[in-house]
Amino acid sequence: MSQNNETEIESLADFEFSPNWEEKKVEYKNKQKPLSKGYRKKKSTIRPKLVFKAVIGNGLLENIKKILRKDGITRNIANITKDITEKKLYVLKIELIDNKEKFMVLNSNNRVYSRANDLITGIILSNKIKLIYEEKFSIDKEFDHILIDTVTETIFPPKSHNLFNNLIDVHILENKITTDRNNFIENLKTSRDKDIINKLKEETFRLCKLQLENDKTFDSFESLKSEIIENKKLKYYTFKQRISIASKEIYERKELSEIKGEFERFYAGKVHQDINNCLKVISKQMNFYGHNYNKESYICAYQPKKFDKDELNETSNKLIQHLQKGSANIGELISHSENWELTKTDCLKEIKWLIKSGILRQYESGKIELT
């Protein structure tokens, strides 16, 4: 290494993929039992409604580039692929086969929905609906029964009361209740207990208007819902035939369970090959060095480089001379540092510089060789 070109050693502890990658083939065993003789498997009559393709998103791509450039280690593409697929770090491109069907994508956050009711529920759970409180009031009327939400222990007047609907709407939005409104009302508990009925008279209530995205105001949740469904001039959401979505999202969001089910039924087994191919294409685009060894593909951020011994310092030449006899583990090279009158830190710095210069190649297992 030249005197003015020392490279600071950085810890590999913050490497974000699996730290124990090895130079061995990643095997995927087919666990399906062989069919017995005389048995003919019935053809599935279920046809896919979606087309999937797994890709590497921009965020993950930048992370991979950063990691490969940081330590210069040559990594097995199959191992990187395995890590990405197992941790569901990839992006899914999804297309509806039927041109008449469309996904709904919320304009404010690009969140994807396949059903209108789920989209409305998503809006309820967000902070897009503001409650505008008006005058306070109390209820003095005599009732023979009242209704109770047993989850929050909130009490309501009977359904016949003129303010019942407004109180229910406010309660649903304040508590971000995702149950269907009609079902929620039907599940309210009826009580004829006089003490509880009298407690209703002690309560103070407030009328409320609903404001959507700091714009229009509504007297009821039903009118607000109608506004969203009508979606004039695609104000709230757009329709798309093709979408991109993080693979983790279809597992984390219950409303995407149908997409998840079809993904697992028709496509999940193809993800590994798609990501593997994607990494090979990206490697060429980024001008990274790729090579095959024992039928396995490897990737490194630094291209091999020819060198002139006369232009290298004494320490670099000692390391190269040792490796000309054959590859060595990094621990073995460091153990020779005292013989070369080097500290272990200086020896490690020199190895790191030679790797990033393209003169040495280090694998995940610690094996080092000349390029």
Sequence and secondary structure as in RCSB ss.txt:
>XXXX:A:sequence
MSQNNETEIESLADFEFSPNWEEKKVEYKNKQKPLSKGYRKKKSTIRPKLVFKAVIGNGLLENIKKILRKDGITR
NIANITKDITEKKLYVLKIELIDNKEKFMVLNSNNRVYSRANDLITGIILSNKIKLIYEEKFSIDKEFDHILIDT
VTETIFPPKSHNLFNNLIDVHILENKITTDRNNFIENLKTSRDKDIINKLKEETFRLCKLQLENDKTFDSFESLK
SEIIENKKLKYYTFKQRISIASKEIYERKELSEIKGEFERFYAGKVHQDINNCLKVISKQMNFYGHNYNKESYIC
AYQPKKFDKDELNETSNKLIQHLQKGSANIGELISHSENWELTKTDCLKEIKWLIKSGILRQYESGKIELT
>XXXX:A:secstr
  TT       STT  S TT  SS            TT          SEEEEEE  HHHHHHHHHHHHHH  BE
EHHHHHHHHHHTT SEEEEEESSTT  EEEETTT  EESSHHHHHHHHHHTT EEEEEEEEE      S EEEET
TTTEEE  TTSTTHHHHHHHHHHHTT  S HHHHHHTSEEE  HHHHHHHHH  EEEEEEEETTS EESSHHHHH
HHHHH GGGSSEEEESEEEEEHHHHHH GGGHHHHHHHHHHTGGGHHHHHHHHHHHHHHHTT EEEEETTEEEEE
SS      GGGS HHHHHHHHHHTT  EEHHHHHHTTTTTT  HHHHHHHHHHHHHTTSEEEBTTSEEEE 
